[in-house]
Amino acid sequence: MITNEKPQNTGLIQLQNIELSDIIPYIHWSFYFMAWRIPGKFEGIETACDCDSCKTGWLQKFSAEERPKAEEALKLFKDAQAMLREFRDKKVLKINASVGIYPAYAAQDDIVIIHNEKEYRIPTLRQQKPANDGFCYSLADFINPEGDYIGVFANTVLGVEEFADEYEKNDDVYSALIAKTLSDRIAEATAEWLHYKVRKEIWGYAPDEDENIEEMFKVHYRGIRPAVGYPSLPDQSIIFELDDLIKFDPTGIKLTENGAMYPTASVCGLYFAHPQSKYFMIGKIDEKQLIDYAERRNKSSEEMRKWLAANL
């Protein structure tokens, strides 16, 4: 059993009005381009300033076949930079986050989180097709049977919907899409920035970690932050339990009856500090696991079938 370090801080921490300038360096531009269906790596794009010589010099790094795609990416990048300046100058956005670090323990495939003398049981699913190392993982594998800790987080970007609506009213759909797509990337960048602060300061289990953002993009750090609805935590209904733990309202996040977050530029998930924790995909589960999971969630198998449709 690996014992995780006792956190520097426990309980709930609310972060309000996070500076946009702190978040911008954490934007993963490759995913921004992918959202516009322009896949690829465009290294050094920030060096291609507005002068023709810089632009031409950067584009010449690409083959004739790849150059039109690179030129399109460059235009999107420049337009995004202009939008970021507008966000900043007009104080369009409000970036908020909540972090809770709580005692926890694993009970078979359940994670039990202790907060305010109450136990919150978070059942997890287990892979039925082994990973490359031959093991079938569950997130509960990364929490010890006693004396451990877990983190819960949520962050959001407020204000972009109303801002984009103004562009749409003026028939500028392109700028509205730039604003919305960029806000999604800012939300993800905030999650990256927040996770770094958790590792280094709030939980503090990696106090000597360097702020190397490129290495963070490659997940070259200790710990994971699986988001609700993602491959290792596919049950979106879990988000209602997490709401009890970190209180979405002060952050500005509202939940629909289907567990969707509004604003859509929001991220919510769990923090695991275990040195061997890793990302994985649950994949398909059989009827036996569905029934067992539904029982542990205190829900009917019919209801859980709706939440886990993609895994059946």
C-alpha positions in Angstrom: 0.0 0.0 0.0 1.4 3.4 -1.0 0.4 6.1 1.6 -0.2 9.5 0.0 1.1 12.6 1.6 -1.2 14.4 4.0 -2.6 17.5 2.2 -1.3 21.0 3.1 -5.0 22.0 3.1 -8.2 20.1 3.5 -11.8 21.1 3.1 -13.3 23.4 0.5 -11.5 26.3 -1.2 -13.3 28.7 -3.4 -11.3 30.7 -6.0 -13.1 33.7 -7.5 -12.1 36.0 -10.3 -9.1 34.1 -11.4 -6.9 36.3 -13.6 -7.2 35.5 -17.3 -3.6 36.3 -17.8 -2.7 33.4 -15.4 -4.7 31.0 -17.5 -3.8 32.0 -21.1 -0.3 30.2 -21.0 -2.2 27.0 -20.2 -4.3 27.0 -23.4 -3.6 23.9 -25.4 -3.9 25.4 -28.9 -3.9 22.0 -30.7 -7.3 21.2 -29.2 -8.5 24.7 -30.2 -7.6 24.0 -33.8 -9.2 20.5 -33.6 -12.4 22.1 -32.6 -12.3 23.9 -36.0 -11.4 20.6 -37.7 -7.9 21.6 -38.4 -5.9 18.8 -36.8 -2.1 18.9 -36.6 0.8 20.5 -34.7 1.6 24.1 -35.5 4.7 24.6 -33.4 6.0 28.1 -33.2 2.7 29.6 -34.4 3.0 32.4 -31.7 6.2 33.6 -33.4 4.4 34.3 -36.7 3.6 38.0 -36.0 1.6 40.2 -38.3 4.5 41.2 -40.6 4.7 39.4 -43.9 8.3 38.2 -43.4 7.5 36.4 -40.1 4.3 34.9 -41.5 6.1 33.7 -44.7 9.0 32.3 -42.7 6.7 30.3 -40.4 4.6 28.9 -43.3 7.8 27.8 -45.2 8.3 25.3 -42.4 5.4 23.3 -43.8 5.2 21.3 -47.0 3.3 22.7 -49.9 0.6 20.2 -49.1 0.3 21.2 -45.5 0.7 25.0 -46.0 -2.9 25.8 -46.7 -4.0 24.1 -43.4 -1.2 25.9 -41.5 -2.3 29.3 -43.0 -5.9 28.6 -41.9 -4.6 27.7 -38.4 -2.6 30.9 -38.3 -5.6 33.0 -39.2 -7.6 31.3 -36.4 -4.8 31.9 -34.0 -4.6 35.6 -34.8 -8.3 36.0 -34.5 -8.3 34.1 -31.1 -5.5 36.5 -29.9 -7.6 39.5 -30.8 -10.6 37.9 -29.0 -8.5 37.3 -25.9 -7.5 41.0 -25.9 -11.2 41.9 -26.2 -12.0 39.6 -23.3 -9.3 41.3 -21.2 -10.0 44.9 -22.2 -13.8 44.7 -21.8 -13.5 42.4 -18.7 -15.9 40.0 -20.4 -15.1 36.8 -18.4 -15.2 35.7 -14.8 -13.3 32.6 -14.1 -14.1 30.7 -10.9 -13.2 27.4 -9.3 -13.9 25.2 -6.3 -11.5 22.7 -4.9 -12.2 20.2 -2.1 -9.6 18.0 -0.5 -11.1 15.4 1.7 -10.3 12.2 3.6 -11.2 9.1 1.7 -10.9 5.3 1.5 -11.7 2.6 -1.0 -14.3 -0.1 -0.2 -13.8 -2.6 -3.0 -14.9 -0.6 -6.1 -16.5 2.2 -4.2 -14.7 5.4 -3.2 -15.9 6.8 0.2 -15.3 10.5 0.8 -15.7 11.9 4.3 -16.9 15.5 4.6 -18.6 17.2 7.5 -18.8 13.9 9.4 -20.8 12.4 6.5 -19.7 9.7 4.1 -20.3 10.1 0.4 -20.1 6.8 -1.5 -18.9 7.1 -5.1 -19.2 3.8 -6.9 -16.8 3.2 -9.8 -16.9 0.9 -12.8 -14.2 -1.6 -13.6 -12.7 -2.4 -17.0 -13.7 -5.8 -18.4 -11.1 -5.8 -21.1 -7.6 -5.7 -19.6 -5.4 -2.7 -20.3 -2.0 -3.2 -21.9 -0.5 -4.3 -18.6 -3.1 -7.1 -18.4 -5.0 -5.5 -15.5 -8.6 -4.3 -15.4 -8.7 -0.9 -13.7 -11.2 1.0 -11.6 -10.6 4.4 -10.2 -11.0 2.9 -6.7 -7.7 1.2 -7.3 -5.9 4.5 -6.7 -7.4 5.1 -3.3 -6.2 3.1 -0.3 -8.5 1.1 1.9 -7.8 3.5 4.8 -6.2 6.8 5.6 -6.2 8.3 2.2 -7.4 11.5 0.5 -9.1 12.6 -2.7 -9.8 15.9 -4.4 -12.9 17.2 -6.0 -12.9 20.2 -8.3 -15.0 22.3 -10.6 -14.2 25.4 -12.6 -16.1 27.6 -15.0 -15.9 30.5 -17.4 -18.8 33.0 -17.0 -19.9 35.7 -19.3 -19.1 34.4 -22.7 -22.7 33.4 -23.7 -24.1 36.9 -23.4 -21.0 38.3 -25.1 -21.3 35.9 -28.0 -25.0 36.7 -28.3 -24.2 40.3 -29.2 -22.1 39.1 -32.1 -24.9 36.8 -33.3 -27.4 39.7 -33.1 -25.1 41.6 -35.5 -24.9 38.5 -37.8 -21.2 37.9 -36.9 -21.5 34.2 -36.4 -17.8 33.7 -36.9 -16.8 35.9 -34.0 -19.5 34.3 -31.8 -18.0 30.9 -32.6 -14.5 32.1 -31.8 -15.6 33.4 -28.4 -17.5 30.2 -27.5 -14.7 27.9 -28.7 -12.1 29.9 -26.9 -14.1 29.9 -23.7 -14.1 26.1 -23.8 -10.3 26.1 -24.1 -10.1 28.6 -21.3 -12.1 26.3 -19.1 -9.8 23.4 -19.9 -6.8 25.6 -19.4 -8.1 26.6 -16.0 -8.5 22.9 -15.1 -4.8 22.4 -16.1 -3.7 25.5 -14.1 -5.8 24.5 -11.1 -4.4 21.0 -11.1 -0.9 22.3 -11.0 -1.7 24.6 -8.1 -3.3 21.6 -6.3 -0.2 19.4 -6.8 2.3 22.1 -5.8 0.4 24.1 -3.2 -3.2 23.2 -2.2 -2.6 19.5 -1.7 1.1 20.0 -2.0 2.1 16.4 -2.8 4.5 17.6 -5.5 6.0 20.8 -4.1 9.1 20.7 -6.2 7.3 20.3 -9.6 8.5 22.8 -12.2 5.9 24.9 -14.1 6.6 23.2 -17.5 3.4 23.6 -19.4 4.5 21.5 -22.4 5.3 18.6 -20.1 1.9 19.1 -18.4 0.2 18.7 -21.8 1.9 15.4 -22.1 0.6 14.4 -18.6 4.2 14.1 -17.3 3.3 14.7 -13.7 2.1 12.7 -10.7 -1.7 12.2 -10.3 -4.7 12.4 -12.6 -7.9 14.5 -12.8 -10.6 12.4 -14.5 -13.6 14.6 -15.4 -17.2 13.5 -14.9 -18.5 11.9 -18.1 -15.0 11.0 -19.4 -13.8 7.5 -20.2 -12.8 6.4 -16.7 -15.7 8.2 -15.0 -18.6 7.8 -17.5 -21.6 8.1 -15.2 -22.6 11.7 -15.5 -25.1 11.3 -12.6 -22.1 11.3 -10.2 -21.9 15.0 -10.7 -24.9 15.5 -8.3 -22.9 13.9 -5.5 -19.9 16.1 -6.3 -22.2 19.2 -6.1 -22.9 18.3 -2.5 -19.1 18.2 -1.8 -18.0 21.4 -3.5 -21.2 23.5 -3.9 -21.5 24.6 -7.5 -23.7 27.7 -6.8 -21.0 30.0 -5.5 -18.8 29.0 -8.5 -21.6 30.0 -10.9 -22.3 26.5 -12.3 -25.9 25.3 -12.7 -26.8 21.7 -13.3 -29.6 20.4 -15.6 -31.7 17.4 -14.7 -29.4 15.4 -17.0 -26.3 16.5 -15.1 -25.0 18.9 -17.8 -23.2 21.9 -16.5 -24.1 25.5 -17.5 -22.2 27.5 -18.6 -21.0 24.8 -20.9 -17.4 26.1 -20.5 -17.1 24.2 -17.2 -15.1 21.2 -16.0 -15.7 19.0 -13.0 -13.9 15.9 -11.7 -11.8 14.2 -9.2 -8.1 14.4 -8.1 -6.0 11.3 -7.4 -2.5 11.7 -6.1 -1.5 8.0 -6.1 1.9 7.7 -7.9 0.6 4.9 -10.0 -2.7 6.5 -11.0 -3.3 6.6 -14.7 -6.0 7.5 -17.2 -7.9 4.6 -18.8 -11.1 3.9 -20.6 -13.8 1.8 -18.9 -15.2 0.6 -22.3 -18.1 -1.9 -22.5 -19.5 -3.5 -19.4 -21.8 -6.5 -19.2 -25.2 -6.9 -17.6 -23.8 -8.4 -14.4 -21.7 -5.3 -13.8 -24.5 -3.0 -14.7 -26.8 -4.6 -12.1 -24.1 -4.5 -9.5 -23.3 -0.9 -10.2 -26.9 0.1 -10.1 -27.3 -1.5 -6.7 -24.3 0.3 -5.4 -25.7 3.6 -6.8 -29.1 2.8 -5.1 -30.8 3.1 -8.5 -32.6 0.8 -10.8 -30.7 -1.0 -13.6 -33.2 0.7 -16.0 -32.2 4.1 -14.8 -28.5 3.4 -14.9 -28.9 1.9 -18.4 -29.8 5.5 -19.5 -26.7 7.0 -17.8 -24.4 4.4 -19.1 -25.8 3.8 -22.6 -22.4 4.4 -24.3 -20.8 1.6 -22.1 -23.4 -1.1 -22.8 
